[in-house]
Amino acid sequence: MKGSSRCRPGQQTFMEQVRECRDKGYLLSSKKIGSGAFSKVYLAYATQERMRHNPKLSSDLQGKRHAMVAIKIVSMAEAPVEFSQKFLPREISSLNATYKHLNVVQLYETYQNSQRSYLVLELAARGDLLEYINTVSELRGRPGLEEVEARRLFWQLVSAVAHCHSAGIVHRDLKCENILLDDRGLLKLTDFGFANHSGCKNALLSTFCGSVAYTAPEILMSRKYSGQQADLWSLGVILYAMVTGKLPFKERQPHRMLHRMRRGPTFRPGLSPECQDLIHSLLQLCPHARLDLQQVATHPWMLPATHTLFHNVLGGVTPEKTMDSKFPAARELGMDLGPSGPLLQLQRPQRPATRPTSVFGVPKLSEAHLRRGTASAELELCGSHFETADLQ
Ligand SMILES: Nc1ncnc2c1ncn2[C@@H]1O[C@H](COP(=O)(O)OP(=O)(O)OP(=O)(O)O)[C@@H](O)[C@H]1O
C-alpha cells in the first residue's frame, strides 16, 4: 500500500501494535504514559467485547466505571534473551500470583508474537510516588508529605507488601518509582521484574538486586538474605522519603553507605517521635531486629489509619467513596494532580553510563544492566538499579 510505505519505521511499528491490540480487543491510543528499558506503556481502552470475554478485566473495570487500561509493550527484538526468558516471565508470574489486591497493579492478560509481548495492566494514571512527593513538597515549600498523608499511603503499601509476602512473593525492588497512584489516589505497587517466589518463608536468597538507596545492608554486604526482611528495610527507606522528601542514606561509595547505615538516619525537626520510632525499627542493620509486617501494622504511628484500611480494603471501594478521599493534602493545597512537577530533594537515578562494578568495586556485568540494556554501565550508588549474577 502506498500510504503505509510512506510511514516512518516508528509509525509503522506503532500501526502494527495498534492492529495487534485491536485483534485482541483493545484500542491502543497514541498516549505514551511511560517507558522502560525495553518497553513502552500506552493508554488503551478495552472493548465491550473484550470485557465480556475476560472476567478479570470486566470485574475490575466495572468497579472503576471506565474502560481504560495500560498496555505495556515489550520489544522482543530489543530485549536481551535474559530479559525475555527470565525477568519478563518472573514479572508476569508474580503479577498473576498477587492477583487480586487493591494496592497491587492488576495484570488482566498477556499476549505475544515473535516481535512483541503485551501486558494489559490496570491503569495507574497519576504517576509515581516520587513525583507525588516532589510535587507536594514544592507546593508546601517544605520537603516531604504531611504525616497524615504519608500514613494513608504507607498503610496501603504495607497492605500490598503483606499481600505479596502471603502469596510467597518478595518484591526486592521496593522504591518510590515503583509505587504508582491511580486517579482515585490509591497506591498501586508495580514492577515485579526482580520479584522472587520464596515458597518457604525463611528461605535465604543471594541474588544482588534492587536500587542501592533502598537496598538492605545485608544485600550490600553480599550476605545471604531473607527477601521479606530486605523488603522491610526498603519500606523504612520509603517511609523516610515520604515524610522528609529525602533519602535516608545517600552515598556513592558502598563503604560510606554502610557507614551511614550504621549511624542510622537523621530526622528533620518536627517529625513525630512515633514516626521516627517506626522508621528506626525498620532501618535496623540486623534483619531479625526489624519489625515484621504485623508489628508495623500495629505500630502506634500506624493506628490512626486503621479505620481507613478496614474501610478501603475490607469494606470495598467505590468510585464515589474514593473520590472524596483523593489526595486530601494535595487538594487542601489546591494543587493540580496532573502531570508531575519538578523534582526537589528526591531525584530519579540516572541510567548508569559506564562500566558496571559490584558494590565493592569489582567490575561485573550485572543482570540489571542486561535487563536495562546498559551493559557498559557503572553502578551508581545513589538509587541505581542493579542485580548481579545469582551466587547460589
Ligand atoms: N499500570 C501502569 N499505569 C500507568 N503507568 C504505568 C503503568 N505501568 C507502567 N507505567 C509507567 O511506565 C513506566 C515504565 O514502566 P515499566 O514497567 O516498563 O517500567 P520498568 O520495567 O520499571 O522499566 P525499567 O525498569 O526498565 O525502567 C513506569 O515508570 C510508569 O511511569
The ligand as a MOL file (V3000), in Angstrom:
LIG
                    3D

  0  0  0     0  0            999 V3000
M  V30 BEGIN CTAB
M  V30 COUNTS 31 33 0 0 0
M  V30 BEGIN ATOM
M  V30 1 N -0.0210 0.2120 35.0640 0
M  V30 2 C 0.5190 1.3940 34.7700 0
M  V30 3 N -0.2240 2.5110 34.7940 0
M  V30 4 C 0.3410 3.7010 34.4980 0
M  V30 5 N 1.6210 3.8820 34.1800 0
M  V30 6 C 2.4140 2.8100 34.1450 0
M  V30 7 C 1.9120 1.5130 34.4310 0
M  V30 8 N 2.9260 0.6350 34.3210 0
M  V30 9 C 3.9960 1.3490 33.9830 0
M  V30 10 N 3.7070 2.6580 33.8700 0
M  V30 11 C 4.6220 3.7370 33.5420 0
M  V30 12 O 5.5280 3.2910 32.5770 0
M  V30 13 C 6.8590 3.3740 33.0690 0
M  V30 14 C 7.6430 2.1830 32.5710 0
M  V30 15 O 7.0170 1.0250 33.0470 0
M  V30 16 P 7.7830 -0.3220 33.0250 0
M  V30 17 O 7.0070 -1.3250 33.7990 0
M  V30 18 O 8.2130 -0.6620 31.6510 0
M  V30 19 O 8.9900 0.1130 33.8060 0
M  V30 20 P 10.1840 -0.7050 34.1870 0
M  V30 21 O 10.0520 -2.1150 33.7700 0
M  V30 22 O 10.3640 -0.3980 35.6200 0
M  V30 23 O 11.2710 -0.0650 33.3600 0
M  V30 24 P 12.7270 -0.0430 33.7120 0
M  V30 25 O 12.8560 -0.8600 34.9660 0
M  V30 26 O 13.3670 -0.6310 32.5540 0
M  V30 27 O 12.9810 1.4190 33.9130 0
M  V30 28 C 6.7160 3.4190 34.5770 0
M  V30 29 O 7.7760 4.1050 35.1590 0
M  V30 30 C 5.4100 4.1520 34.7610 0
M  V30 31 O 5.6250 5.5360 34.6800 0
M  V30 END ATOM
M  V30 BEGIN BOND
M  V30 1 1 1 2
M  V30 2 1 2 3
M  V30 3 2 2 7
M  V30 4 2 3 4
M  V30 5 1 4 5
M  V30 6 2 5 6
M  V30 7 1 6 7
M  V30 8 1 6 10
M  V30 9 1 7 8
M  V30 10 2 8 9
M  V30 11 1 9 10
M  V30 12 1 10 11
M  V30 13 1 11 12
M  V30 14 1 11 30
M  V30 15 1 12 13
M  V30 16 1 13 14
M  V30 17 1 13 28
M  V30 18 1 14 15
M  V30 19 1 15 16
M  V30 20 2 16 17
M  V30 21 1 16 18
M  V30 22 1 16 19
M  V30 23 1 19 20
M  V30 24 2 20 21
M  V30 25 1 20 22
M  V30 26 1 20 23
M  V30 27 1 23 24
M  V30 28 2 24 25
M  V30 29 1 24 26
M  V30 30 1 24 27
M  V30 31 1 28 29
M  V30 32 1 28 30
M  V30 33 1 30 31
M  V30 END BOND
M  V30 END CTAB
M  END
